[in-house]
Amino acid sequence: MGSFSIWHWLIVLLIVIMVFGTKKLKNIGGDLGGAVKGFKDGMKEGGTAPDDKVTDAAKVSNAGAAEKTTIDVEVKQKS
């Protein structure tokens, strides 16, 4: 009773196909495959040096952050 046989899984698959339809399941499968591929590509790129992936826009924004070394804070006192 604890494990399902192949017939149980085939019946579940048939019900899922009847409920969602083959076109929707194909789209879901394609989306899932694309997500897995993107994840694998991201994991491969994660091993590269951080200097390799720095863009010009990131360099400009980091330069602006380096120039500003103080933080202006206003204190509101309760009367």
C-alpha distances in whole Angstrom, upper triangle without the diagonal:
4,6,7,10,13,14,12,14,17,16,16,19,21,21,22,25,26,26,28,30,30,34,32,29,32,34,31,31,34,35,32,33,37,36,34,37,39,37,38,42,42,41,43,46,45,46,50,53,53,57,56,54,57,58,62,60,59,62,64,62,62,65,66,63,65,69,68,68,68,66,68,67,68,68,68,70,69,72
4,7,10,13,14,12,14,17,17,16,19,21,21,22,25,26,26,27,29,30,33,31,28,31,33,30,29,32,32,29,31,34,33,31,34,36,34,35,39,39,37,40,43,41,43,46,49,50,53,52,51,53,55,58,57,55,58,61,58,58,62,62,60,62,65,64,64,64,63,65,63,65,65,65,67,66,70
4,7,10,11,10,11,14,15,14,16,19,19,20,22,24,24,25,27,27,30,29,26,28,30,27,26,30,30,27,28,32,31,29,32,34,32,32,36,37,35,38,40,40,41,44,47,48,52,50,49,51,53,57,56,54,57,59,57,57,61,61,59,61,64,64,63,64,62,65,63,65,65,66,67,67,71
4,7,8,6,7,10,11,11,13,15,16,17,19,21,21,22,24,24,27,26,23,25,27,25,24,27,28,25,27,30,29,28,31,33,32,32,35,36,35,37,40,40,41,44,48,48,52,50,48,51,53,56,55,54,57,59,57,57,61,61,59,61,65,64,64,65,63,65,64,66,66,66,68,68,71
4,5,5,7,9,10,11,13,15,16,17,19,20,22,23,24,23,27,26,23,25,28,26,24,28,29,26,27,31,30,29,31,34,33,33,36,37,36,38,41,41,42,46,49,50,53,51,50,53,54,57,57,55,58,61,59,59,63,63,61,63,67,66,66,67,65,68,67,69,69,69,71,71,75
4,5,5,6,9,10,10,12,14,15,16,18,20,21,21,21,24,24,21,22,25,23,22,25,27,24,25,28,29,27,29,32,31,31,34,36,35,37,40,40,41,44,48,48,52,50,48,51,52,56,55,54,57,59,58,58,61,62,61,63,66,65,66,67,65,67,67,68,69,69,72,72,75
4,5,5,6,9,10,10,12,14,15,16,18,20,20,20,24,24,21,23,26,24,23,26,28,26,27,30,30,29,32,34,34,34,37,38,38,40,42,43,44,47,50,51,54,52,51,53,54,58,57,56,59,61,59,60,64,64,63,65,68,67,68,69,67,69,68,70,70,71,73,72,76
4,5,5,6,9,10,11,12,14,16,17,18,19,20,23,22,20,22,25,23,22,25,27,24,26,29,29,28,31,33,32,33,36,37,37,39,41,41,43,46,49,50,53,51,49,52,53,56,55,54,57,59,58,58,62,62,60,63,66,65,66,66,64,66,65,67,67,67,69,69,73
4,5,5,6,9,10,10,12,14,15,16,17,17,20,20,16,19,21,19,18,22,23,21,22,26,25,24,27,29,29,29,32,34,33,35,38,38,40,43,46,46,49,48,46,49,49,53,52,51,54,56,54,55,58,59,57,59,63,62,63,63,61,63,63,64,65,65,67,67,71
4,5,5,6,9,10,10,12,14,15,15,15,19,19,16,18,21,19,18,22,23,21,22,26,26,25,28,30,30,30,33,35,35,36,39,40,41,44,47,48,51,49,47,50,50,54,53,52,55,57,56,56,60,60,59,61,64,64,65,65,64,65,65,67,67,67,70,70,73
4,5,5,6,9,10,11,12,14,15,15,19,19,16,19,22,20,20,23,25,23,24,28,28,27,30,32,32,33,36,37,37,39,41,42,44,46,50,50,53,51,49,52,52,55,54,53,57,59,57,57,61,61,60,62,65,65,65,66,64,66,65,67,67,67,69,69,72
4,5,5,6,9,10,11,12,13,14,18,17,14,17,19,17,17,21,22,20,22,25,25,25,27,30,29,30,33,34,34,36,39,39,41,44,47,47,50,48,46,49,49,52,51,50,54,55,53,54,58,58,56,59,62,61,62,62,60,62,61,63,63,63,65,65,69
4,5,5,6,9,10,11,11,11,15,14,11,14,16,15,14,18,19,18,19,22,23,22,25,27,27,28,31,32,32,34,36,37,39,42,45,45,48,46,44,46,47,50,49,48,52,53,52,53,56,56,55,58,61,60,61,62,60,61,61,62,63,63,66,66,69
4,5,5,6,9,10,10,10,14,14,12,15,17,16,16,20,21,20,22,25,25,25,28,30,30,31,34,35,35,37,40,40,42,45,48,48,51,49,47,49,49,53,51,51,54,56,54,55,59,59,58,60,63,63,64,64,62,64,63,65,66,66,68,68,71
4,5,5,6,9,10,11,15,14,12,16,18,16,17,20,21,21,23,25,26,26,29,30,30,32,34,35,36,38,40,41,43,45,49,48,51,49,47,49,49,53,51,50,54,55,54,55,58,58,57,60,62,62,63,63,61,62,62,63,64,63,66,65,69
4,5,5,6,8,9,12,11,9,12,14,13,13,17,18,17,19,22,22,22,25,27,27,28,31,32,32,35,37,37,39,42,45,45,48,46,43,46,46,49,47,47,50,52,50,51,54,54,53,56,59,58,59,60,57,59,58,60,60,60,63,62,66
4,6,5,5,6,9,9,8,10,13,12,13,16,17,17,19,21,22,23,25,27,27,29,31,32,33,35,37,38,40,42,45,45,48,46,43,46,46,49,47,47,51,52,50,52,55,55,54,57,60,59,60,61,59,60,60,61,62,62,65,65,68
4,6,6,8,11,11,10,13,15,15,16,19,20,20,22,24,25,26,28,30,31,32,34,35,36,38,40,41,44,46,49,48,51,49,46,49,49,51,50,50,53,54,53,54,58,57,57,59,62,61,62,63,61,62,61,63,64,63,66,66,69
4,6,9,11,10,10,13,15,14,16,18,19,19,22,24,24,25,27,29,29,31,33,34,35,37,39,40,42,44,47,47,50,48,45,47,47,50,48,48,51,52,50,52,55,55,54,57,59,58,60,60,58,59,58,59,60,60,62,62,65
4,7,8,6,7,10,11,10,12,15,15,16,18,20,21,22,24,25,26,28,30,31,32,34,36,37,39,41,44,44,46,44,41,44,43,46,44,44,48,49,47,49,52,52,51,54,56,56,57,57,55,56,56,57,58,58,61,60,64
4,6,6,6,9,10,11,12,15,16,17,18,20,21,23,24,26,27,29,31,32,33,35,36,38,40,42,45,45,47,45,42,44,44,47,45,45,49,50,48,50,53,53,53,55,58,57,59,60,57,59,58,60,61,61,64,64,67
4,6,5,6,9,10,10,12,14,15,16,18,20,21,22,24,25,27,28,30,31,33,34,36,38,40,43,43,45,43,40,43,42,45,44,44,48,49,48,49,52,53,52,55,57,57,58,59,57,59,59,60,62,62,65,65,68
4,5,5,6,9,10,11,12,14,15,17,18,20,21,23,24,26,27,29,30,32,33,35,37,39,42,41,44,41,38,41,40,43,41,42,45,46,45,47,50,50,50,52,55,55,56,57,55,57,57,58,60,60,63,63,66
4,5,5,6,9,10,11,12,14,15,17,18,20,21,23,24,26,27,29,30,32,33,36,37,40,39,42,40,37,39,38,41,40,40,43,44,43,45,48,48,47,50,53,52,54,54,52,54,54,55,56,57,59,60,63
4,5,5,6,9,10,10,12,14,15,16,18,20,21,22,24,25,27,29,30,31,34,36,39,38,41,39,36,39,38,41,40,40,43,45,43,45,48,48,47,50,53,52,54,55,53,54,54,56,57,57,60,60,64
4,5,5,6,9,10,10,12,14,15,16,18,20,21,22,24,26,27,29,30,33,34,37,37,39,37,35,37,37,40,39,39,42,43,42,44,47,47,47,49,52,52,53,54,53,55,55,56,58,58,61,62,65
4,5,5,6,9,10,11,12,14,15,16,18,20,21,22,24,26,27,28,31,33,36,35,37,35,32,34,34,37,35,36,39,40,39,41,44,44,44,46,49,49,50,51,50,51,51,53,55,55,58,59,62
4,5,5,6,9,10,11,12,14,15,16,18,20,21,23,24,26,27,30,31,34,34,36,34,31,34,34,36,35,35,38,40,38,40,43,43,42,45,48,47,49,50,48,50,50,51,53,53,56,56,60
4,5,5,6,9,10,11,12,14,15,16,18,20,21,23,24,26,28,30,33,33,36,33,31,33,33,37,36,35,39,40,39,40,43,44,43,46,48,48,50,51,49,51,51,53,55,55,58,59,62
4,5,5,6,9,10,10,12,14,15,16,18,20,21,22,24,27,28,31,31,33,31,28,31,31,34,33,33,36,38,37,38,41,42,41,44,46,47,48,49,48,50,50,52,54,55,58,59,62
4,5,5,6,9,10,10,12,14,15,16,18,20,21,22,25,27,30,29,31,29,26,29,29,32,30,30,34,35,34,35,38,39,38,41,43,43,45,46,44,46,47,49,50,51,54,55,58
4,5,5,6,9,10,11,12,14,15,17,19,20,21,24,25,29,28,31,29,26,29,29,32,31,31,34,36,35,35,39,39,38,41,44,44,45,46,45,47,47,49,50,51,54,55,58
4,5,5,6,9,10,11,12,14,15,17,18,20,22,24,27,27,30,28,25,28,28,32,31,31,34,36,35,36,39,40,39,41,44,44,45,47,46,48,48,51,52,53,56,57,61
4,5,5,6,9,10,10,12,14,15,16,18,21,22,25,25,27,25,22,25,25,28,28,27,31,32,31,32,36,37,36,38,41,41,43,44,43,45,46,48,50,51,54,55,59
4,5,5,6,9,10,10,12,14,15,16,19,21,24,23,26,24,21,24,24,28,27,26,29,31,30,31,34,35,34,36,39,39,40,42,40,43,43,45,47,48,51,52,56
4,5,5,6,9,10,11,12,14,15,18,20,23,23,26,24,22,25,25,29,28,27,30,33,31,32,35,36,35,37,40,40,41,43,42,44,45,47,49,50,53,54,58
4,5,5,6,9,10,11,12,14,16,18,21,22,24,22,20,23,23,27,27,26,29,31,30,31,34,35,35,36,40,40,41,43,42,45,46,48,50,51,54,56,59
4,5,5,6,9,10,11,12,15,16,19,19,21,19,17,20,20,24,23,22,25,28,27,27,31,32,31,33,36,36,38,39,39,41,42,45,46,48,51,52,56
4,5,5,6,9,10,10,13,15,18,18,21,19,17,20,21,25,24,23,26,28,27,27,31,32,31,32,36,36,37,39,38,40,41,44,45,47,50,51,55
4,5,5,6,9,10,12,14,17,18,21,19,17,20,22,26,26,24,27,30,29,29,32,34,32,34,37,38,39,41,40,43,44,46,48,50,53,54,58
4,5,5,6,9,11,12,15,16,18,16,14,17,19,22,23,21,24,27,26,26,29,31,30,32,35,36,37,39,38,41,42,45,47,49,52,54,58
4,5,5,6,9,10,13,13,16,14,12,15,17,21,21,19,22,24,23,23,27,28,27,29,32,32,33,35,35,38,39,42,44,45,49,50,54
4,5,5,7,10,13,14,17,15,14,17,19,23,23,21,23,26,26,25,28,30,29,30,33,34,34,36,36,39,40,43,45,47,50,51,55
4,5,6,8,11,13,16,13,13,16,19,22,23,21,23,26,26,25,28,30,29,30,34,35,35,38,38,41,42,45,47,49,52,54,58
4,5,6,9,10,12,10,9,13,15,18,19,18,19,23,22,22,25,27,26,27,30,31,32,35,35,38,39,42,44,47,50,52,55
4,6,8,9,12,11,10,13,16,19,20,17,19,23,22,21,24,26,25,25,29,30,30,33,33,36,37,40,42,44,47,49,53
4,7,9,12,11,11,14,17,21,22,19,21,24,24,22,25,28,26,27,30,31,31,34,35,38,39,43,44,47,50,52,56
4,6,9,7,8,11,14,18,19,17,18,22,22,20,23,25,24,25,28,29,30,33,33,37,39,42,44,47,50,52,56
4,6,6,8,10,13,16,18,15,16,19,20,17,20,23,22,21,25,27,27,30,31,34,36,40,42,45,48,50,54
4,5,6,7,11,14,15,12,12,16,16,14,16,19,18,18,22,23,24,27,27,31,33,36,38,41,44,47,50
4,6,6,9,11,13,11,10,14,15,13,15,18,18,17,20,22,23,26,28,31,33,37,39,42,45,48,51
4,6,9,11,14,12,12,16,17,15,17,20,20,20,23,25,26,30,31,34,36,40,42,45,48,51,54
4,6,10,11,10,11,14,15,14,16,19,19,19,22,24,25,28,29,32,34,37,40,42,46,48,52
4,7,8,6,7,10,11,10,13,15,15,16,19,21,22,25,26,29,31,34,37,40,43,46,49
4,5,5,6,9,10,11,12,15,16,17,19,21,23,26,26,29,31,34,37,40,43,46,49
4,5,5,6,9,10,11,13,14,15,17,19,22,25,25,28,31,34,37,39,43,46,49
4,5,5,6,9,10,11,13,14,16,17,20,23,23,25,28,31,34,36,40,42,45
4,5,5,6,8,10,11,12,15,16,18,21,21,24,26,29,32,35,38,41,44
4,6,5,6,9,10,10,13,15,17,20,21,24,27,30,33,36,39,42,45
4,5,5,6,9,10,11,13,16,19,20,22,25,28,31,34,37,40,43
4,5,5,6,9,10,11,14,16,17,19,22,25,28,31,34,37,40
4,5,5,6,9,10,12,15,16,19,22,25,28,31,34,37,40
4,5,5,7,9,11,15,16,19,22,25,29,32,35,38,41
4,5,5,7,10,12,14,16,19,22,26,28,32,35,38
4,6,5,8,10,11,14,17,20,23,26,30,33,36
4,6,7,10,12,15,18,22,25,28,31,35,37
4,6,9,12,14,18,21,24,27,30,34,36
4,6,8,10,14,17,20,24,27,30,33
4,7,10,13,17,19,23,26,29,32
4,7,10,13,16,19,22,25,28
4,6,10,13,16,19,22,25
4,7,10,13,16,20,22
4,6,10,13,16,19
4,6,10,13,16
4,6,10,13
4,7,9
4,6
4
